[in-house]
Amino acid sequence: MFIEDSSFVDALFMTVITVSTVGYQDVLTLNDYGKIFSIVLILVSWVTFAFAISVITSHFVEGELGIFLAAYRNKSKLNKMKNHTIVVGFGRNGKNACDFLISHHQSFVVIESNHELIMENVSKEIHFLEGDATDDRVLTEAHIKEAQALITTLPVDADNLFITISAKGLNPNISVVSRASNEITSRKLRKAGASHAVMPESVGGHRMAMLVNQPDVVNFFEKISHIGDAETNLVEIMCNNLPEELINHSIYDLGIRNNTGANIIGYKTPEGEYVINPTPDTKMIQNAKLFVLGTPEQIKSMKTLLKFD
C-alpha cells in the first residue's frame, strides 16, 4: 500500500505548502500518495480562493473605480462646456431628449438625483451631475451661466416652475423648455420665463391622431428631423451675423438652391412672423431665421456660401 519515500515529492510538497502559506506540520507521516493528494488539494483550494477573491475585488474595487472615473470624466467635460444644454431629470421624457441631443451631436449635461438611475446609465455619451436641480448650487455646478438652454422634465409641476424661475435668475438669456401637466401650469411657466411649455400627453395624443389620418406626414417629419450622413435634414439657421454684402439681397440673388442644392422652406422675420415656402424675392435681413431642408453636405455648403460659422 505504501511506496518508498521520494526526496523529489518531499521537496515539491514542502514547496507547495510554503508558497501557498498553508504551512502546517504533519500530524501523521504521509507517504508519497498522501503528499501528492495534499499538493493537488492545496493547489485547487488556492486557485479557487484566488479566483473568488478576484471576482469579489473586481465587483467592488472596479465598480467603485468605474464610478470614480466616470465622475472625474464628467466633471472634466463639464468644466469645458459652453453653449450646452442642461437636461433636468432622466425619466422617459428626459431620456428621449438626451437621445435627440446625442443624434444631433449637441453637448449636454443631465442633472439627476436618483443615484441608482445614474449608475445604470453611466456612459461616455451622457454626462451626469448628481443632485437636486431646485438647488441653485447644483445649477451653478452645471455651468448654467454658460448654457444656452435648459430642459426640465420632472413629473412635479411645482419643481419645474421653481427650476425655471431659478434658471432665469441665474442666466436671463437661457432658453427654458419645461414639462407641464396642464394648460394652467403651462401659462404659469411661460409667465415665469419659460420659452416653451410642453404637455407630453397632449403632444402624444395629437401625434397618434395624425398617425391615423396622415401617417406618412408624421413619418416624413420624423425622418428629416434626425441627422444622418446620407439623410435629408431639416434645420434652422439664425441670421444674426449676416455680412454687409448679403443684407437685403434676395434668396434668388444668392443662388442658394443652384449653388448648394439646399432648399429654404421657411422663413421667420425678426418680429416673429413665419413665412412658409418663401418666394425667391424674400430679402435676407439681420436676425431673421431660415428653415433649411437638405443633406448635411448641402447645409454645410449653404453656410459657407452665406459666410456663417
Long-range contacts (C-beta under 8 A, 24 or more apart in sequence): 2-31, 2-33, 3-31, 3-32, 3-33, 4-32, 5-31, 5-32, 6-32, 9-35, 9-36, 10-35, 12-39, 13-38, 13-39, 16-42, 16-43, 17-42, 20-46, 66-122, 67-119, 67-122, 70-122, 70-128, 73-124, 73-127, 74-109, 74-127, 74-128, 74-129, 77-127, 78-109, 78-127, 78-129, 78-141, 78-142, 78-143, 79-143, 81-107, 81-109, 81-143, 81-146, 81-147, 82-143, 82-146, 83-107, 83-146, 83-147, 83-148, 84-108, 84-109, 84-143, 84-146, 84-147, 84-148, 85-109, 85-147, 85-148, 85-149, 85-150, 85-151, 86-111, 86-139, 86-142, 86-144, 86-147, 86-149, 86-150, 86-151, 86-167, 87-111, 87-150, 87-151, 87-153, 88-133, 88-150, 88-151, 88-152, 88-153, 88-154, 88-160, 88-163, 89-133, 89-152, 89-153, 89-154, 89-155, 90-114, 90-117, 90-118, 90-121, 90-128, 91-153, 91-154, 91-155, 93-153, 93-179, 93-200, 94-151, 94-153, 97-151, 97-153, 98-126, 102-126, 103-226, 103-227, 104-226, 104-227, 105-227, 109-142, 109-143, 111-138, 111-139, 111-142, 133-159, 133-163, 134-159, 134-162, 134-163, 134-166, 136-166, 136-170, 139-163, 139-166, 139-167, 139-170, 140-170, 144-170, 144-171, 144-174, 145-170, 145-171, 147-171, 147-174, 148-174, 148-175, 149-174, 149-175, 149-176, 149-177, 150-174, 150-175, 150-176, 150-177, 151-176, 151-177, 151-178, 152-176, 152-177, 152-178, 152-179, 153-179, 154-179, 155-179, 157-181, 157-182, 157-185, 160-185, 160-189, 161-185, 161-188, 161-189, 161-192, 164-189, 164-192, 164-193, 164-194, 165-192, 165-193, 167-193, 168-192, 168-193, 224-293, 227-296, 228-296, 229-296, 230-295, 231-295, 232-293, 232-294, 232-295, 233-293, 233-294, 233-295, 233-296, 233-299, 234-265, 234-291, 234-292, 234-293, 235-291, 235-292, 235-299, 236-289, 236-290, 236-291, 236-292, 237-289, 237-290, 237-291, 237-292, 237-299, 237-302, 237-303, 237-306, 237-308, 238-287, 238-289, 239-284, 239-285, 239-286, 239-287, 239-288, 239-289, 239-290, 239-306, 239-308, 240-286, 240-287, 241-308, 241-309, 242-284, 242-285, 242-286, 242-306, 243-307, 246-284, 246-306, 246-307, 247-284, 247-285, 247-286, 248-283, 248-284, 248-285, 249-283, 249-284, 250-280, 250-281, 250-282, 250-283, 250-284, 251-278, 251-279, 251-280, 251-281, 251-282, 251-284, 252-280, 252-281, 254-284, 254-305, 254-306, 256-302, 256-305, 256-306, 259-301, 259-305, 260-294, 260-298, 260-299, 260-301, 260-302, 260-305, 261-294, 261-295, 261-298, 261-301, 262-292, 262-293, 262-294, 262-298, 262-299, 262-301, 262-302, 263-292, 263-293, 263-294, 264-290, 264-291, 264-292, 264-293, 265-291, 265-292, 265-293, 266-290, 266-291, 267-291
